[in-house]
Amino acid sequence: MTPWQITLLIVVLIALIVMSLCVMLARRLNRLHSNVLKARLVAEQALAARARYASEAARSGELDIAGALILTERAETCLDNSMVPIVSEGLEELYDADALSGARRNNSEITPAEAAAATAQRRNLESELSRTLRLTVGELDPADIAPEHQDTFAKLERARLDVRMTRKFHNSQVAQARHLHKLWLVRLFRLAGRAPMPQTIDIDDE
């Protein structure tokens, strides 16, 4: 083979290797984005369950009046705002969250700034519920809970654990996706397309 043929062969091989890497990275990035959204849905469900069981626990009569009133208000407010996404970086719009989970579509009349403000408020509400649970239910001695209310508090405890576990899993998926977003091949060839950098769920989860 002549020198120019060898050079051409090397260039072609390098191009094929780069193309293969790009395809592999693009597929992995797409899979991670999908995993992030699925994990986010599970975290949303865990947060809703926590608020629901917190409301039931507040009405059980096991807490003092002040604690029960505050917990009821915090839990009901979280339930009222549960349709506001806990994260709103725009990933759901590209991956069609309705097709993935039957979740809500974002109202097209809401501006990005308004969506971000609503999401920030939602995170604050969930964090406030966490702090309230810590100061009310967290101070209860399980042995003092009446037998007829044991099941309610057990469900609440499981829901609190689910929130921590699902948030941790979601954020681990986000970390992997963000790592890929920052790779030079991904940035050079725009392998992420229009997909935004995924964001973590940043709340006080107790």
C-alpha positions in Angstrom: 0.0 0.0 0.0 1.1 3.5 -0.8 1.7 6.0 2.0 -1.4 8.0 1.1 -3.5 4.8 1.1 -2.2 4.0 4.6 -3.0 7.5 5.8 -6.5 7.3 4.3 -7.1 3.9 6.0 -6.0 5.3 9.3 -8.3 8.4 8.9 -11.2 6.1 8.0 -10.6 3.8 11.0 -10.4 6.8 13.4 -13.6 8.2 11.9 -15.3 4.9 12.4 -14.1 4.7 16.0 -15.3 8.2 16.7 -18.7 7.5 15.1 -19.1 4.3 17.1 -18.2 6.2 20.3 -20.7 8.9 19.4 -23.5 6.4 18.8 -22.7 4.6 22.0 -22.7 7.9 24.0 -25.8 9.2 22.4 -27.7 6.0 23.2 -26.5 6.0 26.8 -27.3 9.6 27.3 -30.8 9.0 25.9 -31.2 6.1 28.2 -30.1 8.1 31.2 -32.4 10.9 30.4 -35.3 8.4 30.3 -34.1 6.9 33.6 -34.0 10.3 35.2 -37.6 11.0 34.3 -38.8 7.6 35.5 -36.9 8.1 38.7 -38.4 11.5 39.1 -41.9 10.2 38.7 -41.3 7.6 41.4 -40.0 10.4 43.7 -43.0 12.5 43.0 -45.3 9.5 43.9 -43.3 9.0 47.1 -43.7 12.7 48.1 -47.4 12.6 47.4 -47.7 9.4 49.6 -45.7 11.1 52.4 -48.0 14.1 52.4 -51.1 11.9 52.3 -50.0 9.8 55.3 -48.8 12.8 57.1 -52.2 14.3 56.8 -53.8 11.1 58.2 -51.3 11.0 61.1 -52.0 14.7 62.0 -55.7 13.8 62.3 -55.2 10.7 64.4 -55.1 12.6 67.7 -51.7 11.3 68.6 -50.0 14.7 68.3 -50.5 17.8 70.4 -53.0 20.3 69.0 -50.4 22.8 67.8 -48.3 20.1 66.1 -51.4 18.5 64.5 -52.6 21.8 63.1 -49.2 22.7 61.7 -48.6 19.2 60.2 -52.1 19.2 58.7 -51.5 22.6 57.0 -48.1 21.6 55.7 -49.3 18.2 54.4 -52.4 19.6 52.7 -50.4 22.4 51.1 -48.0 19.9 49.6 -50.9 17.8 48.3 -52.5 21.0 46.8 -49.2 21.7 45.0 -48.3 18.1 44.0 -49.1 18.8 40.3 -46.3 21.4 40.2 -43.1 19.5 39.0 -40.4 19.1 41.7 -37.9 19.8 38.9 -38.6 21.9 35.8 -35.4 22.1 33.7 -37.4 21.1 30.6 -36.3 17.5 30.2 -39.9 16.3 30.4 -41.0 18.4 27.5 -38.5 16.7 25.2 -39.1 13.2 26.3 -42.9 13.4 26.6 -43.5 12.6 30.2 -47.1 11.8 29.4 -46.0 8.9 27.2 -43.6 7.7 29.9 -45.9 8.0 32.9 -49.3 9.5 32.1 -48.1 12.6 33.9 -49.4 16.1 33.3 -48.4 18.3 30.4 -47.0 21.7 31.3 -49.3 24.6 30.6 -48.0 26.3 27.5 -49.1 29.7 28.8 -46.7 29.5 31.8 -43.4 31.2 31.1 -40.1 29.6 32.0 -39.6 32.1 34.8 -43.0 31.3 36.3 -42.4 27.6 36.0 -39.1 28.0 37.8 -40.7 30.0 40.6 -43.5 27.5 41.1 -41.0 24.7 41.2 -38.8 26.5 43.8 -41.9 27.1 45.9 -42.8 23.4 45.6 -39.4 22.4 46.9 -39.6 24.8 49.8 -43.0 23.3 50.7 -41.7 19.8 50.7 -38.7 20.9 52.8 -41.1 22.5 55.3 -43.1 19.3 55.6 -39.8 17.4 56.2 -38.9 19.8 59.0 -42.4 19.6 60.5 -42.4 15.8 60.5 -39.1 15.8 62.2 -40.4 18.1 65.0 -43.7 16.4 65.4 -43.9 12.7 64.4 -40.1 12.4 64.9 -40.5 13.2 68.6 -43.2 10.6 69.2 -42.3 7.4 71.1 -43.7 4.5 68.9 -44.7 2.7 72.1 -47.1 5.6 73.0 -49.1 5.4 69.7 -52.5 3.8 70.1 -52.9 0.3 68.4 -55.5 1.6 66.0 -53.1 4.2 64.7 -50.0 2.1 64.5 -50.7 1.2 60.8 -51.1 4.9 59.8 -47.8 5.8 61.4 -46.0 2.7 60.0 -47.2 3.8 56.5 -46.0 7.3 57.1 -42.6 6.0 58.2 -42.3 3.9 55.1 -43.3 6.9 52.9 -40.6 9.0 54.6 -38.0 6.4 53.9 -39.3 6.1 50.3 -38.8 9.8 49.8 -35.2 9.6 50.9 -34.4 6.5 48.8 -36.1 7.7 45.6 -34.5 11.1 45.8 -31.1 9.5 46.3 -31.7 7.2 43.3 -32.9 10.1 41.1 -30.0 12.3 42.0 -27.5 9.4 41.2 -29.1 9.1 37.7 -28.8 12.8 37.3 -25.1 12.7 38.3 -24.4 10.1 35.6 -26.2 12.1 33.0 -24.4 15.3 33.9 -21.1 13.5 33.7 -21.9 12.5 30.1 -23.1 16.0 29.2 -19.7 17.3 30.1 -17.6 14.9 27.9 -15.8 16.6 25.1 -17.3 14.3 22.4 -20.8 15.0 23.6 -20.2 18.7 23.6 -18.3 18.8 20.3 -20.9 16.8 18.4 -23.9 18.1 20.4 -25.0 14.5 21.2 -27.4 15.7 23.8 -29.3 17.6 21.1 -31.7 20.0 22.7 -31.9 18.2 26.0 -31.0 20.4 29.0 -28.6 19.5 31.7 -30.7 17.4 34.2 -31.2 18.9 37.6 -31.3 17.2 41.0 -34.1 17.2 43.5 -32.8 19.5 46.1 -35.0 19.3 49.2 -34.7 18.6 52.9 -35.8 15.0 53.0 -35.2 14.5 56.7 
